[in-house]
Amino acid sequence: MSDLKARFEQAVAESKTLPEKPDNMTLLKIYALYKQATAGDVEGERPGMTDFVARAKWDAWNALKGKSAEEAMQEYIDLIESLK
């Protein structure tokens, strides 16, 4: 396993034990970077206006379209480190 992937998996584990819960915008960024790193570009239709949470997640993930998995992993690691 690559060093980046190992550090990413460590950051994922650490994200569950942060000293305090991040604000909603930071949580969306964490979600979007994780999805981009593990699944690639967002697919499917944008959720409807009434599903606020799913729509916000989709929009955050869609904003990262084109970012490589490696870039997303590194940004995820850096973000989690900054929250510790």
C-alpha positions as a Markdown table, in Angstrom:
| # | Residue | x | y | z |
|---|---|---|---|---|
| 1 | Met | 0.0 | 0.0 | 0.0 |
| 2 | Ser | 1.3 | 3.4 | -0.9 |
| 3 | Asp | 2.4 | 5.8 | 1.8 |
| 4 | Leu | -0.3 | 8.4 | 0.8 |
| 5 | Lys | -3.0 | 5.8 | 1.0 |
| 6 | Ala | -1.8 | 4.6 | 4.4 |
| 7 | Arg | -1.7 | 8.3 | 5.7 |
| 8 | Phe | -5.2 | 8.8 | 4.2 |
| 9 | Glu | -6.6 | 5.8 | 6.0 |
| 10 | Gln | -5.0 | 7.0 | 9.2 |
| 11 | Ala | -6.6 | 10.5 | 8.7 |
| 12 | Val | -10.0 | 8.8 | 8.1 |
| 13 | Ala | -9.6 | 7.0 | 11.4 |
| 14 | Glu | -8.5 | 10.2 | 13.2 |
| 15 | Ser | -11.5 | 12.2 | 11.7 |
| 16 | Lys | -13.8 | 10.1 | 14.0 |
| 17 | Thr | -11.9 | 11.2 | 17.1 |
| 18 | Leu | -11.4 | 14.9 | 16.6 |
| 19 | Pro | -11.4 | 16.9 | 19.9 |
| 20 | Glu | -14.5 | 18.9 | 18.8 |
| 21 | Lys | -17.0 | 18.5 | 16.0 |
| 22 | Pro | -16.2 | 20.7 | 13.0 |
| 23 | Asp | -18.7 | 23.2 | 11.7 |
| 24 | Asn | -21.1 | 22.1 | 8.8 |
| 25 | Met | -19.0 | 23.7 | 6.0 |
| 26 | Thr | -15.9 | 21.8 | 7.2 |
| 27 | Leu | -17.9 | 18.6 | 7.5 |
| 28 | Leu | -19.0 | 19.1 | 3.9 |
| 29 | Lys | -15.4 | 19.6 | 2.8 |
| 30 | Ile | -14.4 | 16.4 | 4.7 |
| 31 | Tyr | -17.2 | 14.5 | 3.0 |
| 32 | Ala | -16.5 | 15.8 | -0.5 |
| 33 | Leu | -12.7 | 15.2 | -0.3 |
| 34 | Tyr | -13.3 | 11.6 | 1.0 |
| 35 | Lys | -15.8 | 10.9 | -1.8 |
| 36 | Gln | -13.5 | 12.4 | -4.4 |
| 37 | Ala | -10.5 | 10.4 | -3.1 |
| 38 | Thr | -12.4 | 7.1 | -2.9 |
| 39 | Ala | -15.0 | 7.3 | -5.7 |
| 40 | Gly | -13.8 | 9.9 | -8.2 |
| 41 | Asp | -16.1 | 12.5 | -9.8 |
| 42 | Val | -19.7 | 12.7 | -8.7 |
| 43 | Glu | -22.2 | 10.9 | -10.8 |
| 44 | Gly | -26.0 | 11.0 | -11.1 |
| 45 | Glu | -28.5 | 13.8 | -10.9 |
| 46 | Arg | -28.3 | 16.6 | -8.4 |
| 47 | Pro | -30.8 | 16.0 | -5.6 |
| 48 | Gly | -34.0 | 18.1 | -5.5 |
| 49 | Met | -34.6 | 21.3 | -3.7 |
| 50 | Thr | -36.4 | 19.6 | -0.8 |
| 51 | Asp | -33.5 | 17.3 | 0.1 |
| 52 | Phe | -31.2 | 20.0 | 1.6 |
| 53 | Val | -28.6 | 17.7 | 3.1 |
| 54 | Ala | -28.1 | 15.5 | 0.0 |
| 55 | Arg | -28.1 | 18.5 | -2.3 |
| 56 | Ala | -25.4 | 20.2 | -0.1 |
| 57 | Lys | -23.3 | 17.0 | -0.2 |
| 58 | Trp | -23.7 | 16.6 | -3.9 |
| 59 | Asp | -22.7 | 20.3 | -4.5 |
| 60 | Ala | -19.6 | 20.0 | -2.3 |
| 61 | Trp | -18.5 | 16.9 | -4.1 |
| 62 | Asn | -19.3 | 18.3 | -7.5 |
| 63 | Ala | -17.1 | 21.3 | -6.8 |
| 64 | Leu | -14.1 | 18.9 | -6.7 |
| 65 | Lys | -14.8 | 17.4 | -10.2 |
| 66 | Gly | -11.6 | 16.7 | -12.0 |
| 67 | Lys | -9.4 | 16.6 | -8.9 |
| 68 | Ser | -7.3 | 13.4 | -8.8 |
| 69 | Ala | -7.7 | 10.9 | -6.0 |
| 70 | Glu | -4.1 | 11.6 | -4.9 |
| 71 | Glu | -4.8 | 15.4 | -4.6 |
| 72 | Ala | -8.0 | 14.7 | -2.7 |
| 73 | Met | -6.3 | 12.3 | -0.3 |
| 74 | Gln | -3.6 | 14.9 | 0.4 |
| 75 | Glu | -6.1 | 17.7 | 1.0 |
| 76 | Tyr | -8.1 | 15.4 | 3.3 |
| 77 | Ile | -5.0 | 14.5 | 5.3 |
| 78 | Asp | -4.1 | 18.2 | 5.6 |
| 79 | Leu | -7.6 | 19.2 | 6.6 |
| 80 | Ile | -7.8 | 16.6 | 9.3 |
| 81 | Glu | -4.3 | 17.5 | 10.6 |
| 82 | Ser | -5.4 | 21.2 | 10.9 |
| 83 | Leu | -8.5 | 20.2 | 13.0 |
| 84 | Lys | -6.5 | 18.1 | 15.6 |
